Amino acid sequence: EAYKDPGLNNPDFSFEHEGAPTAAADAEGRELRGAGDNVVTYEKNMSGIARYVRTSDKVLEYLTNGVPADTIAIVDDSGGTLTAPVLEKFKGVLCAGGTTRSHLAILTREYGIPCLMNSRLSGIKDGDRVEIEISARAKTGEDYAHGVDASARVWRLTRG
C-alpha cells in the first residue's frame, strides 16, 4: 500500500533534502542541485532525463509501455525492491537513501547502471535534464566508517 499513495505521483514534486548542495548555473549551464555517494567510478559523467519512480503504478506503466529513453530514475530508499522489474532499463539511478553497500547499489553495480546512493537533492523535477558526476570516486566502506565525505555532484542542465 505504501507504493500506491497518489500523493507520490505529483508532477510538480521535487525532493527538497536538507543539506543538498545548490549553486547557480556555471559557464556550462549546469546548476548544482545535489550530491550523493557514487557506487562505481566511470570514465566520464553522464546526463539524462530525471524521472521520479516512487509508486507501483509508475513501475507498471513502465512495464506496459517501456521505460523512456535516457531515464535517470529518482527513487526513495526502497528503490531496489520497487524498481526491480524495470531496473535494468534505467540509464542511471539517484536513490535518496542507503549506502554503496545497499541492495540497490549491488544491483546497479551488477547491471552496470551508474548510481548515486544517499542522494541529497533539491529542485529537480520530473522531466528535467540532469548530469551526474559518475567520474567521482566511489565511496568505500572505509569512508563510511571514518565519516569521510566523498560526494559526487548532481546538476540540473539549463541548456543542451
C-alpha positions, 0 to 999 in steps of 0.5 A: 500500500505504501507504493500506491499513495497518489500523493507520490505521483505529483508532477510538480514534486521535487525532493527538497533534502536538507543539506543538498548542495545548490549553486547557480548555473556555471559557464556550462549551464549546469546548476548544482542541485545535489550530491550523493555517494557514487557506487562505481567510478566511470570514465566520464559523467553522464546526463539524462532525463530525471524521472521520479519512480516512487509508486507501483503504478509508475513501475507498471506503466513502465512495464506496459509501455517501456521505460523512456529513453535516457531515464535517470530514475529518482527513487526513495530508499526502497528503490531496489525492491520497487524498481526491480522489474524495470531496473535494468532499463534505467540509464542511471539511478539517484536513490535518496537513501542507503549506502554503496553497500545497499541492495540497490547499489549491488544491483546497479553495480551488477547491471552496470547502471551508474548510481548515486546512493544517499542522494541529497537533492533539491529542485529537480523535477520530473522531466528535467535534464540532469548530469551526474558526476559518475567520474567521482570516486566511489565511496568505500566502506572505509569512508563510511566508517571514518565519516569521510565525505566523498560526494559526487555532484548532481546538476540540473542542465539549463541548456543542451 
